């Protein structure tokens, strides 16, 4: 048995005892003498747990394993097993989705770690907390300029801290943004806050705590994220609906493009001939988060028309 495996077993057992003692202390039938003995035993167990955690982190660092400590802030209520399990599962999905989005252009790396899994290490008392290990770095990671394991965590924490959500969406597409929303949705539904920490080489790299009352604000920022892509093309303008401000153009590449046009693109002093050839500036606006099984179509906006 590996040292890390042995330490996780000991930590799980120690933390389970601490939780059991805490439950007994809270019973109305516990006498003052029993309470005093339980508190002494709890202090000893808590000191043991701290020493075991230090050993665990030392061994994780030696084996180049990074660690997340993820705690659900559940308030006074008793958290449901379904809610806790769903929160853990959605965090796993968020990390894996970010990682896959980063590595989808690299077949070599993707084949090494196509679906990275966070490894359960142990849970800890006093809250609904779990310690997990990140997957080991791929053998051929040296082929990349940056570590996808590290970069995935940096992006996960950027999303948690609402840093550059728009830029992440523009770079990686909708999947990570949708996964982030799904994870936050669990916290909103069950009124959980969160406390998450990322450690590597026995050092804290990132840490963030968010109260349950602040989670909806973060989720709104995620849900409102859209990407904008601008393209220029030449083609035949075949339809303009002035009342509904819509257009249709057939590009020289053979694609039929329909959408709306900006207020100042086609008006009385900027009339458009039909049919006629133009150079068109088209903006595609895509929502990153959606509900249901079908993603809404991107919004197509004609921003400029220049006659040929």
C-alpha positions as CSV (number, residue, x, y, z in Angstrom):
1,X,0.0,0.0,0.0
2,X,1.3,3.4,-0.9
3,X,2.1,6.0,1.7
4,X,-0.6,8.4,0.4
5,X,-3.2,5.6,0.4
6,X,-2.3,4.7,4.0
7,X,-2.5,8.3,5.1
8,X,-5.9,8.8,3.4
9,X,-7.3,5.8,5.3
10,X,-5.9,7.0,8.6
11,X,-7.3,10.6,7.9
12,X,-10.7,9.2,7.0
13,X,-10.8,7.2,10.2
14,X,-9.6,10.0,12.4
15,X,-12.0,12.5,11.0
16,X,-14.9,10.1,11.4
17,X,-14.0,9.7,15.1
18,X,-13.9,13.5,15.5
19,X,-17.3,13.8,13.9
20,X,-18.7,11.1,16.1
21,X,-17.4,12.7,19.3
22,X,-18.8,16.1,18.2
23,X,-22.2,14.5,17.7
24,X,-22.1,12.9,21.2
25,X,-21.1,16.2,22.7
26,X,-24.2,17.8,21.3
27,X,-26.5,15.1,22.8
28,X,-28.6,16.4,25.8
29,X,-27.9,13.2,27.7
30,X,-24.1,13.8,27.8
31,X,-23.0,14.5,31.3
32,X,-20.4,17.2,32.2
33,X,-17.8,14.5,33.1
34,X,-18.4,12.7,29.8
35,X,-18.2,16.0,28.0
36,X,-14.8,16.9,29.5
37,X,-13.4,13.5,28.5
38,X,-14.8,13.7,25.0
39,X,-13.3,17.2,24.5
40,X,-9.9,16.0,25.7
41,X,-10.0,13.0,23.2
42,X,-11.2,15.3,20.5
43,X,-8.3,17.7,20.9
44,X,-5.9,14.7,20.7
45,X,-7.6,13.5,17.5
46,X,-7.6,17.0,16.0
47,X,-3.9,17.3,16.6
48,X,-3.4,13.8,15.1
49,X,-5.4,14.9,12.0
50,X,-3.3,18.0,11.5
51,X,-0.1,15.9,11.6
52,X,-1.5,13.4,9.2
53,X,-2.6,16.2,6.8
54,X,0.9,17.6,6.8
55,X,2.3,14.2,6.0
56,X,-0.3,13.7,3.3
57,X,0.5,17.1,1.6
58,X,4.3,16.3,1.9
59,X,3.8,13.0,0.1
60,X,1.4,14.6,-2.5
61,X,4.1,17.2,-3.2
62,X,6.8,14.5,-3.5
63,X,4.6,12.6,-6.0
64,X,3.8,15.8,-7.9
65,X,0.2,15.6,-7.1
66,X,-1.8,18.8,-6.7
67,X,-4.7,19.1,-4.2
68,X,-8.0,20.8,-4.0
69,X,-9.7,21.4,-0.6
70,X,-13.4,22.1,-1.3
71,X,-15.8,22.9,1.5
72,X,-19.5,23.5,1.2
73,X,-20.8,26.3,3.5
74,X,-24.1,24.9,4.5
75,X,-25.3,27.2,7.3
76,X,-27.4,25.8,10.0
77,X,-29.4,23.3,8.0
78,X,-28.5,19.7,7.5
79,X,-27.2,19.2,3.9
80,X,-28.8,16.5,1.8
81,X,-26.7,13.6,0.5
82,X,-28.0,14.3,-3.0
83,X,-26.9,18.0,-2.8
84,X,-23.5,17.2,-1.5
85,X,-22.9,14.5,-4.1
86,X,-24.1,16.7,-6.9
87,X,-21.9,19.5,-5.9
88,X,-18.8,17.2,-5.9
89,X,-19.8,15.7,-9.2
90,X,-20.3,19.1,-10.9
91,X,-16.9,20.3,-9.7
92,X,-15.3,17.2,-11.3
93,X,-17.2,18.0,-14.5
94,X,-16.1,21.6,-14.5
95,X,-12.4,20.7,-14.1
96,X,-12.6,18.0,-16.8
97,X,-14.5,20.2,-19.2
98,X,-11.9,23.1,-18.9
99,X,-9.1,20.6,-19.3
100,X,-10.6,19.0,-22.4
101,X,-11.3,22.4,-23.9
102,X,-7.7,23.4,-23.4
103,X,-6.3,20.2,-24.9
104,X,-8.7,19.4,-27.7
105,X,-6.3,20.6,-30.4
106,X,-3.5,18.4,-29.1
107,X,-4.1,14.8,-29.9
108,X,-1.0,13.6,-28.1
109,X,-1.9,15.2,-24.8
110,X,-5.6,14.4,-25.2
111,X,-4.8,10.7,-25.7
112,X,-2.9,10.6,-22.5
113,X,-5.6,12.2,-20.3
114,X,-8.8,12.4,-22.3
115,X,-11.1,12.7,-19.3
116,X,-9.2,13.7,-16.2
117,X,-10.6,12.6,-12.8
118,X,-10.2,14.3,-9.4
119,X,-9.2,11.6,-7.0
120,X,-11.0,11.4,-3.7
121,X,-8.5,11.6,-0.7
122,X,-10.6,12.2,2.4
123,X,-13.4,14.3,3.9
124,X,-12.9,16.5,7.0
125,X,-15.2,17.3,9.9
126,X,-16.7,20.6,11.0
127,X,-18.2,21.2,7.6
128,X,-19.0,19.3,4.4
129,X,-15.5,19.3,3.1
130,X,-13.5,17.0,0.8
131,X,-9.8,16.9,-0.2
132,X,-9.2,15.6,-3.8
133,X,-6.0,15.2,-5.8
134,X,-5.6,16.5,-9.3
135,X,-4.6,14.0,-12.0
136,X,-0.8,13.6,-12.5
137,X,0.8,15.5,-15.3
138,X,1.0,13.7,-18.7
139,X,4.3,12.2,-19.5
140,X,4.6,14.2,-22.7
141,X,3.5,17.5,-21.1
142,X,6.9,18.9,-21.9
143,X,5.8,19.2,-25.5
144,X,3.5,22.0,-24.4
145,X,4.5,25.6,-23.5
146,X,2.2,25.4,-20.4
147,X,0.9,22.7,-18.2
148,X,-2.7,21.8,-19.0
149,X,-3.1,20.6,-15.4
150,X,-2.0,23.9,-14.0
151,X,-3.7,26.0,-16.7
152,X,-7.1,24.2,-16.1
153,X,-6.9,25.1,-12.4
154,X,-6.0,28.7,-13.2
155,X,-9.1,29.0,-15.5
156,X,-11.4,27.2,-12.9
157,X,-10.3,29.8,-10.3
158,X,-10.6,32.7,-12.7
159,X,-14.2,31.6,-13.3
160,X,-14.8,31.3,-9.6
161,X,-13.4,34.8,-9.0
162,X,-15.3,36.2,-12.1
163,X,-12.0,37.1,-13.8
164,X,-12.1,37.5,-17.6
165,X,-15.2,35.2,-18.0
166,X,-15.7,36.8,-21.4
167,X,-12.1,36.1,-22.5
168,X,-12.3,32.5,-21.4
169,X,-15.6,32.0,-23.3
170,X,-14.0,33.6,-26.4
171,X,-11.0,31.3,-26.2
172,X,-12.6,28.0,-25.1
173,X,-16.2,28.2,-26.2
174,X,-19.4,27.5,-24.4
175,X,-18.6,24.2,-22.7
176,X,-16.6,25.5,-19.7
177,X,-19.1,28.3,-19.1
178,X,-22.0,25.9,-19.2
179,X,-20.2,23.6,-16.8
180,X,-19.5,26.5,-14.4
181,X,-23.1,27.5,-14.4
182,X,-24.2,23.9,-13.7
183,X,-21.9,23.8,-10.7
184,X,-23.1,27.1,-9.4
185,X,-26.7,26.0,-9.9
186,X,-26.3,23.3,-7.3
187,X,-25.1,25.9,-4.8
188,X,-28.0,28.2,-5.5
189,X,-30.5,25.4,-5.4
190,X,-29.3,24.1,-2.0
191,X,-28.2,27.5,-0.6
192,X,-24.6,26.5,-0.3
193,X,-21.6,28.8,-0.1
194,X,-18.2,27.5,-1.0
195,X,-14.6,27.6,0.1
196,X,-12.1,26.1,-2.3
197,X,-8.3,26.0,-2.2
198,X,-5.7,24.8,-4.7
199,X,-2.3,23.6,-3.4
200,X,0.8,22.5,-5.3
201,X,4.3,21.7,-3.9
202,X,2.9,22.3,-0.4
203,X,2.0,25.9,-1.3
204,X,-1.4,27.6,-1.6
205,X,-1.7,28.7,-5.2
206,X,-5.3,30.0,-5.2
207,X,-8.0,30.3,-2.6
208,X,-11.6,31.7,-2.7
209,X,-14.5,31.7,-0.3
210,X,-18.0,32.8,-1.4
211,X,-21.0,33.2,0.8
212,X,-24.2,31.5,-0.2
213,X,-25.8,35.0,-0.6
214,X,-23.2,36.0,-3.2
215,X,-23.4,32.9,-5.3
216,X,-26.4,34.1,-7.4
217,X,-24.5,37.3,-8.4
218,X,-21.6,35.2,-9.6
219,X,-24.0,32.9,-11.5
220,X,-25.7,35.9,-13.2
221,X,-22.3,37.0,-14.5
222,X,-21.7,33.6,-15.9
223,X,-25.2,33.3,-17.4
224,X,-24.9,36.7,-19.2
225,X,-21.7,35.8,-20.9
226,X,-21.8,36.0,-24.7
227,X,-19.1,35.9,-27.4
228,X,-18.9,38.2,-30.4
229,X,-17.1,37.2,-33.6
230,X,-16.7,39.6,-36.5
231,X,-16.2,38.5,-40.1
232,X,-16.1,40.2,-43.4
233,X,-17.5,38.6,-46.6
234,X,-18.6,39.5,-50.1
235,X,-21.9,38.4,-51.5
236,X,-25.3,39.2,-53.0
237,X,-27.8,41.1,-50.9
238,X,-31.1,39.6,-51.8
239,X,-33.6,40.7,-49.2
240,X,-34.1,43.7,-46.8
241,X,-37.1,44.0,-44.5
242,X,-37.2,47.6,-43.3
243,X,-40.1,47.1,-40.9
244,X,-38.4,44.1,-39.0
245,X,-34.9,45.3,-39.8
246,X,-33.8,41.9,-41.2
247,X,-31.7,40.9,-44.2
248,X,-30.5,38.0,-46.3
249,X,-27.3,37.7,-48.2
250,X,-25.8,34.9,-50.2
251,X,-22.0,34.9,-49.7
252,X,-19.6,34.1,-52.5
253,X,-18.8,30.9,-50.6
254,X,-22.4,29.8,-51.2
255,X,-23.7,30.3,-47.7
256,X,-27.1,31.9,-47.1
257,X,-26.9,34.3,-44.1
258,X,-30.0,35.8,-42.5
259,X,-30.3,38.1,-39.5
260,X,-31.0,41.6,-38.3
261,X,-29.1,44.8,-39.1
262,X,-27.8,47.6,-36.9
263,X,-29.8,50.8,-36.7
264,X,-27.6,52.9,-39.0
265,X,-26.6,50.3,-41.6
266,X,-29.7,50.6,-43.8
267,X,-31.9,53.7,-43.6
268,X,-33.2,56.5,-45.8
269,X,-29.8,58.2,-46.3
270,X,-28.1,54.8,-46.5
271,X,-30.4,52.9,-48.8
272,X,-29.4,49.4,-50.1
273,X,-30.1,48.1,-53.6
274,X,-31.6,44.7,-54.1
275,X,-30.2,42.5,-55.6
276,X,-26.7,43.9,-55.4
277,X,-23.2,42.8,-54.4
278,X,-21.7,44.1,-51.2
279,X,-18.9,43.6,-48.8
280,X,-20.6,42.9,-45.5
281,X,-19.4,43.0,-41.9
282,X,-21.2,40.4,-40.0
283,X,-21.2,40.0,-36.2
284,X,-22.2,36.6,-34.6
285,X,-23.3,36.8,-31.0
286,X,-23.4,33.4,-29.2
287,X,-24.9,32.7,-25.8
288,X,-22.7,30.6,-23.6
289,X,-25.3,29.3,-21.1
290,X,-28.7,27.9,-22.0
291,X,-31.4,25.7,-20.5
292,X,-33.1,22.7,-22.1
293,X,-31.6,20.3,-24.6
294,X,-31.2,22.6,-27.6
295,X,-28.8,25.5,-27.7
296,X,-30.4,28.7,-29.2
297,X,-29.2,29.8,-32.6
298,X,-26.5,32.6,-32.6
299,X,-27.7,36.1,-33.2
300,X,-26.5,37.3,-36.7
301,X,-26.1,41.1,-36.9
302,X,-25.2,43.1,-40.1
303,X,-23.0,45.9,-38.9
304,X,-21.7,47.4,-42.2
305,X,-22.5,47.3,-45.9
306,X,-20.1,48.6,-48.6
307,X,-21.1,48.4,-52.2
308,X,-18.7,46.7,-54.7
